[in-house]
């Protein structure tokens, strides 16, 4: 998809209709990313609303020359989602879940393939080494910190960071080719 520079520029100038059009273009992908991290529809809707408020409030901080708009909003969504799952209220709510909810959580916790399909990147992820798939799953789909992912994979933090950078470069090459 070609980046809609004119809409972005108009939004940055305060045009609400341009913002609305950008919302229509990106809301499904952003919701998919948020949901893949929080695994709760109501919370994902809340976080998405907060994300688009942040996008509007921080619209002046986006620079077309420094990167793609989708990458910028994706990072806002990912960070907001991770902040949400690290919050006390989210953790307390999870402690009070009934056991029937755990069946659904267990079903979705290993559903990387369906989440990748929703984002349209499964065909690219399938071409990566299994190590890369594991790292990307933990860091981007499950919201692990790099330190937590290193512990989970039983590798040193520096090794994880190096592999992550390498995997993302490989994924970037696949997507852009």
C-alpha positions as protocol buffer text, in pm:
chain_id: "A"
residue {
  index: 1
  type: UNK
  ca { x: 0 y: 0 z: 0 }
}
residue {
  index: 2
  type: UNK
  ca { x: 134 y: 342 z: -97 }
}
residue {
  index: 3
  type: UNK
  ca { x: 168 y: 579 z: 194 }
}
residue {
  index: 4
  type: UNK
  ca { x: -104 y: 849 z: 185 }
}
residue {
  index: 5
  type: UNK
  ca { x: 129 y: 1150 z: 228 }
}
residue {
  index: 6
  type: UNK
  ca { x: -141 y: 1407 z: 140 }
}
residue {
  index: 7
  type: UNK
  ca { x: -379 y: 1272 z: 406 }
}
residue {
  index: 8
  type: UNK
  ca { x: -99 y: 1262 z: 662 }
}
residue {
  index: 9
  type: UNK
  ca { x: 0 y: 1620 z: 584 }
}
residue {
  index: 10
  type: UNK
  ca { x: -362 y: 1738 z: 613 }
}
residue {
  index: 11
  type: UNK
  ca { x: -404 y: 1552 z: 941 }
}
residue {
  index: 12
  type: UNK
  ca { x: -89 y: 1712 z: 1077 }
}
residue {
  index: 13
  type: UNK
  ca { x: -240 y: 2050 z: 991 }
}
residue {
  index: 14
  type: UNK
  ca { x: -542 y: 1963 z: 1206 }
}
residue {
  index: 15
  type: UNK
  ca { x: -787 y: 1834 z: 942 }
}
residue {
  index: 16
  type: UNK
  ca { x: -1019 y: 1593 z: 1125 }
}
residue {
  index: 17
  type: UNK
  ca { x: -1165 y: 1444 z: 805 }
}
residue {
  index: 18
  type: UNK
  ca { x: -815 y: 1338 z: 695 }
}
residue {
  index: 19
  type: UNK
  ca { x: -762 y: 1182 z: 1036 }
}
residue {
  index: 20
  type: UNK
  ca { x: -1093 y: 999 z: 997 }
}
residue {
  index: 21
  type: UNK
  ca { x: -983 y: 863 z: 658 }
}
residue {
  index: 22
  type: UNK
  ca { x: -651 y: 749 z: 804 }
}
residue {
  index: 23
  type: UNK
  ca { x: -842 y: 580 z: 1086 }
}
residue {
  index: 24
  type: UNK
  ca { x: -1055 y: 396 z: 828 }
}
residue {
  index: 25
  type: UNK
  ca { x: -741 y: 286 z: 643 }
}
residue {
  index: 26
  type: UNK
  ca { x: -549 y: 155 z: 944 }
}
residue {
  index: 27
  type: UNK
  ca { x: -791 y: 66 z: 1225 }
}
residue {
  index: 28
  type: UNK
  ca { x: -831 y: -304 z: 1138 }
}
residue {
  index: 29
  type: UNK
  ca { x: -456 y: -369 z: 1120 }
}
residue {
  index: 30
  type: UNK
  ca { x: -393 y: -174 z: 1441 }
}
residue {
  index: 31
  type: UNK
  ca { x: -674 y: -359 z: 1620 }
}
residue {
  index: 32
  type: UNK
  ca { x: -523 y: -691 z: 1507 }
}
residue {
  index: 33
  type: UNK
  ca { x: -184 y: -598 z: 1650 }
}
residue {
  index: 34
  type: UNK
  ca { x: -333 y: -480 z: 1979 }
}
residue {
  index: 35
  type: UNK
  ca { x: -557 y: -786 z: 2015 }
}
residue {
  index: 36
  type: UNK
  ca { x: -267 y: -1022 z: 1945 }
}
residue {
  index: 37
  type: UNK
  ca { x: -95 y: -877 z: 2252 }
}
residue {
  index: 38
  type: UNK
  ca { x: -380 y: -821 z: 2500 }
}
residue {
  index: 39
  type: UNK
  ca { x: -600 y: -1119 z: 2392 }
}
residue {
  index: 40
  type: UNK
  ca { x: -919 y: -949 z: 2508 }
}
residue {
  index: 41
  type: UNK
  ca { x: -1165 y: -781 z: 2269 }
}
residue {
  index: 42
  type: UNK
  ca { x: -1292 y: -515 z: 2510 }
}
residue {
  index: 43
  type: UNK
  ca { x: -944 y: -418 z: 2625 }
}
residue {
  index: 44
  type: UNK
  ca { x: -819 y: -417 z: 2266 }
}
residue {
  index: 45
  type: UNK
  ca { x: -1098 y: -173 z: 2173 }
}
residue {
  index: 46
  type: UNK
  ca { x: -1006 y: 50 z: 2467 }
}
residue {
  index: 47
  type: UNK
  ca { x: -637 y: 45 z: 2381 }
}
residue {
  index: 48
  type: UNK
  ca { x: -714 y: 115 z: 2015 }
}
residue {
  index: 49
  type: UNK
  ca { x: -919 y: 420 z: 2111 }
}
residue {
  index: 50
  type: UNK
  ca { x: -629 y: 542 z: 2326 }
}
residue {
  index: 51
  type: UNK
  ca { x: -384 y: 477 z: 2042 }
}
residue {
  index: 52
  type: UNK
  ca { x: -578 y: 689 z: 1794 }
}
residue {
  index: 53
  type: UNK
  ca { x: -611 y: 967 z: 2052 }
}
residue {
  index: 54
  type: UNK
  ca { x: -231 y: 954 z: 2092 }
}
residue {
  index: 55
  type: UNK
  ca { x: -186 y: 961 z: 1716 }
}
residue {
  index: 56
  type: UNK
  ca { x: -403 y: 1273 z: 1694 }
}
residue {
  index: 57
  type: UNK
  ca { x: -235 y: 1442 z: 1991 }
}
residue {
  index: 58
  type: UNK
  ca { x: 117 y: 1357 z: 1869 }
}
residue {
  index: 59
  type: UNK
  ca { x: 53 y: 1414 z: 1499 }
}
residue {
  index: 60
  type: UNK
  ca { x: 318 y: 1687 z: 1487 }
}
residue {
  index: 61
  type: UNK
  ca { x: 587 y: 1445 z: 1604 }
}
residue {
  index: 62
  type: UNK
  ca { x: 556 y: 1223 z: 1294 }
}
residue {
  index: 63
  type: UNK
  ca { x: 812 y: 1300 z: 1024 }
}
residue {
  index: 64
  type: UNK
  ca { x: 746 y: 1161 z: 675 }
}
residue {
  index: 65
  type: UNK
  ca { x: 1121 y: 1166 z: 601 }
}
residue {
  index: 66
  type: UNK
  ca { x: 1209 y: 946 z: 900 }
}
residue {
  index: 67
  type: UNK
  ca { x: 987 y: 645 z: 832 }
}
residue {
  index: 68
  type: UNK
  ca { x: 655 y: 508 z: 720 }
}
residue {
  index: 69
  type: UNK
  ca { x: 338 y: 628 z: 890 }
}
residue {
  index: 70
  type: UNK
  ca { x: 218 y: 271 z: 945 }
}
residue {
  index: 71
  type: UNK
  ca { x: 541 y: 186 z: 1128 }
}
residue {
  index: 72
  type: UNK
  ca { x: 498 y: 494 z: 1347 }
}
residue {
  index: 73
  type: UNK
  ca { x: 139 y: 410 z: 1444 }
}
residue {
  index: 74
  type: UNK
  ca { x: 224 y: 40 z: 1480 }
}
residue {
  index: 75
  type: UNK
  ca { x: 489 y: 130 z: 1739 }
}
residue {
  index: 76
  type: UNK
  ca { x: 242 y: 349 z: 1927 }
}
residue {
  index: 77
  type: UNK
  ca { x: -9 y: 61 z: 1928 }
}
residue {
  index: 78
  type: UNK
  ca { x: 247 y: -199 z: 2032 }
}
residue {
  index: 79
  type: UNK
  ca { x: 381 y: 15 z: 2316 }
}
residue {
  index: 80
  type: UNK
  ca { x: 31 y: 99 z: 2440 }
}
residue {
  index: 81
  type: UNK
  ca { x: -62 y: -270 z: 2434 }
}
residue {
  index: 82
  type: UNK
  ca { x: 247 y: -372 z: 2626 }
}
residue {
  index: 83
  type: UNK
  ca { x: 188 y: -92 z: 2877 }
}
residue {
  index: 84
  type: UNK
  ca { x: -166 y: -226 z: 2922 }
}
residue {
  index: 85
  type: UNK
  ca { x: -61 y: -586 z: 2991 }
}
residue {
  index: 86
  type: UNK
  ca { x: 203 y: -464 z: 3235 }
}
residue {
  index: 87
  type: UNK
  ca { x: -46 y: -248 z: 3426 }
}
residue {
  index: 88
  type: UNK
  ca { x: -159 y: -348 z: 3774 }
}
residue {
  index: 89
  type: UNK
  ca { x: -527 y: -339 z: 3681 }
}
residue {
  index: 90
  type: UNK
  ca { x: -471 y: -580 z: 3390 }
}
residue {
  index: 91
  type: UNK
  ca { x: -269 y: -818 z: 3606 }
}
residue {
  index: 92
  type: UNK
  ca { x: -528 y: -805 z: 3886 }
}
residue {
  index: 93
  type: UNK
  ca { x: -809 y: -870 z: 3638 }
}
residue {
  index: 94
  type: UNK
  ca { x: -619 y: -1174 z: 3507 }
}
residue {
  index: 95
  type: UNK
  ca { x: -578 y: -1311 z: 3861 }
}
residue {
  index: 96
  type: UNK
  ca { x: -955 y: -1313 z: 3901 }
}
residue {
  index: 97
  type: UNK
  ca { x: -1036 y: -1506 z: 3582 }
}
residue {
  index: 98
  type: UNK
  ca { x: -1248 y: -1815 z: 3615 }
}
residue {
  index: 99
  type: UNK
  ca { x: -1098 y: -2143 z: 3497 }
}
residue {
  index: 100
  type: UNK
  ca { x: -1331 y: -2150 z: 3195 }
}
residue {
  index: 101
  type: UNK
  ca { x: -1146 y: -1849 z: 3056 }
}
residue {
  index: 102
  type: UNK
  ca { x: -817 y: -2037 z: 3062 }
}
residue {
  index: 103
  type: UNK
  ca { x: -937 y: -2275 z: 2792 }
}
residue {
  index: 104
  type: UNK
  ca { x: -973 y: -1977 z: 2556 }
}
residue {
  index: 105
  type: UNK
  ca { x: -638 y: -1832 z: 2664 }
}
residue {
  index: 106
  type: UNK
  ca { x: -465 y: -2165 z: 2602 }
}
residue {
  index: 107
  type: UNK
  ca { x: -624 y: -2191 z: 2259 }
}
residue {
  index: 108
  type: UNK
  ca { x: -510 y: -1842 z: 2160 }
}
residue {
  index: 109
  type: UNK
  ca { x: -170 y: -1837 z: 2328 }
}
residue {
  index: 110
  type: UNK
  ca { x: -17 y: -2053 z: 2057 }
}
residue {
  index: 111
  type: UNK
  ca { x: -207 y: -1911 z: 1764 }
}
residue {
  index: 112
  type: UNK
  ca { x: 83 y: -1729 z: 1601 }
}
residue {
  index: 113
  type: UNK
  ca { x: -24 y: -1856 z: 1259 }
}
residue {
  index: 114
  type: UNK
  ca { x: -374 y: -1709 z: 1283 }
}
residue {
  index: 115
  type: UNK
  ca { x: -241 y: -1378 z: 1417 }
}
residue {
  index: 116
  type: UNK
  ca { x: 14 y: -1357 z: 1138 }
}
residue {
  index: 117
  type: UNK
  ca { x: -261 y: -1432 z: 885 }
}
residue {
  index: 118
  type: UNK
  ca { x: -466 y: -1145 z: 1023 }
}
residue {
  index: 119
  type: UNK
  ca { x: -173 y: -911 z: 968 }
}
residue {
  index: 120
  type: UNK
  ca { x: -96 y: -1052 z: 623 }
}
residue {
  index: 121
  type: UNK
  ca { x: 262 y: -1145 z: 706 }
}
residue {
  index: 122
  type: UNK
  ca { x: 238 y: -1523 z: 745 }
}
residue {
  index: 123
  type: UNK
  ca { x: 383 y: -1583 z: 399 }
}
residue {
  index: 124
  type: UNK
  ca { x: 691 y: -1382 z: 499 }
}
residue {
  index: 125
  type: UNK
  ca { x: 729 y: -1529 z: 848 }
}
residue {
  index: 126
  type: UNK
  ca { x: 712 y: -1883 z: 702 }
}
residue {
  index: 127
  type: UNK
  ca { x: 1033 y: -1809 z: 512 }
}
residue {
  index: 128
  type: UNK
  ca { x: 1227 y: -1724 z: 830 }
}
residue {
  index: 129
  type: UNK
  ca { x: 1433 y: -1964 z: 1041 }
}
residue {
  index: 130
  type: UNK
  ca { x: 1246 y: -2119 z: 1338 }
}
residue {
  index: 131
  type: UNK
  ca { x: 1465 y: -1916 z: 1576 }
}
residue {
  index: 132
  type: UNK
  ca { x: 1346 y: -1595 z: 1412 }
}
residue {
  index: 133
  type: UNK
  ca { x: 984 y: -1705 z: 1430 }
}
residue {
  index: 134
  type: UNK
  ca { x: 1021 y: -1770 z: 1805 }
}
residue {
  index: 135
  type: UNK
  ca { x: 1188 y: -1435 z: 1870 }
}
residue {
  index: 136
  type: UNK
  ca { x: 934 y: -1237 z: 1666 }
}
residue {
  index: 137
  type: UNK
  ca { x: 646 y: -1424 z: 1832 }
}
residue {
  index: 138
  type: UNK
  ca { x: 769 y: -1344 z: 2183 }
}
residue {
  index: 139
  type: UNK
  ca { x: 871 y: -982 z: 2124 }
}
residue {
  index: 140
  type: UNK
  ca { x: 602 y: -860 z: 1886 }
}
residue {
  index: 141
  type: UNK
  ca { x: 301 y: -1088 z: 1926 }
}
residue {
  index: 142
  type: UNK
  ca { x: 320 y: -1179 z: 2293 }
}
residue {
  index: 143
  type: UNK
  ca { x: 463 y: -850 z: 2420 }
}
residue {
  index: 144
  type: UNK
  ca { x: 766 y: -992 z: 2603 }
}
residue {
  index: 145
  type: UNK
  ca { x: 1049 y: -758 z: 2693 }
}
residue {
  index: 146
  type: UNK
  ca { x: 1385 y: -848 z: 2544 }
}
residue {
  index: 147
  type: UNK
  ca { x: 1506 y: -959 z: 2887 }
}
residue {
  index: 148
  type: UNK
  ca { x: 1200 y: -1182 z: 2939 }
}
residue {
  index: 149
  type: UNK
  ca { x: 1232 y: -1329 z: 2588 }
}
residue {
  index: 150
  type: UNK
  ca { x: 1601 y: -1406 z: 2650 }
}
residue {
  index: 151
  type: UNK
  ca { x: 1504 y: -1594 z: 2969 }
}
residue {
  index: 152
  type: UNK
  ca { x: 1222 y: -1777 z: 2790 }
}
residue {
  index: 153
  type: UNK
  ca { x: 1456 y: -1888 z: 2509 }
}
residue {
  index: 154
  type: UNK
  ca { x: 1741 y: -1952 z: 2755 }
}
residue {
  index: 155
  type: UNK
  ca { x: 1991 y: -1735 z: 2566 }
}
residue {
  index: 156
  type: UNK
  ca { x: 2196 y: -1432 z: 2676 }
}
residue {
  index: 157
  type: UNK
  ca { x: 2028 y: -1093 z: 2633 }
}
residue {
  index: 158
  type: UNK
  ca { x: 2298 y: -970 z: 2395 }
}
residue {
  index: 159
  type: UNK
  ca { x: 2250 y: -1277 z: 2175 }
}
residue {
  index: 160
  type: UNK
  ca { x: 1874 y: -1219 z: 2167 }
}
residue {
  index: 161
  type: UNK
  ca { x: 1923 y: -854 z: 2067 }
}
residue {
  index: 162
  type: UNK
  ca { x: 2163 y: -949 z: 1788 }
}
residue {
  index: 163
  type: UNK
  ca { x: 1935 y: -1225 z: 1658 }
}
residue {
  index: 164
  type: UNK
  ca { x: 1632 y: -996 z: 1679 }
}
residue {
  index: 165
  type: UNK
  ca { x: 1805 y: -729 z: 1473 }
}
residue {
  index: 166
  type: UNK
  ca { x: 1916 y: -992 z: 1220 }
}
residue {
  index: 167
  type: UNK
  ca { x: 1567 y: -1146 z: 1202 }
}
residue {
  index: 168
  type: UNK
  ca { x: 1399 y: -809 z: 1154 }
}
residue {
  index: 169
  type: UNK
  ca { x: 1644 y: -720 z: 877 }
}
residue {
  index: 170
  type: UNK
  ca { x: 1571 y: -1053 z: 710 }
}
residue {
  index: 171
  type: UNK
  ca { x: 1196 y: -997 z: 746 }
}
residue {
  index: 172
  type: UNK
  ca { x: 1228 y: -641 z: 613 }
}
residue {
  index: 173
  type: UNK
  ca { x: 1414 y: -774 z: 307 }
}
residue {
  index: 174
  type: UNK
  ca { x: 1144 y: -1036 z: 244 }
}
residue {
  index: 175
  type: UNK
  ca { x: 861 y: -784 z: 279 }
}
residue {
  index: 176
  type: UNK
  ca { x: 1021 y: -518 z: 61 }
}
residue {
  index: 177
  type: UNK
  ca { x: 1126 y: -752 z: -221 }
}
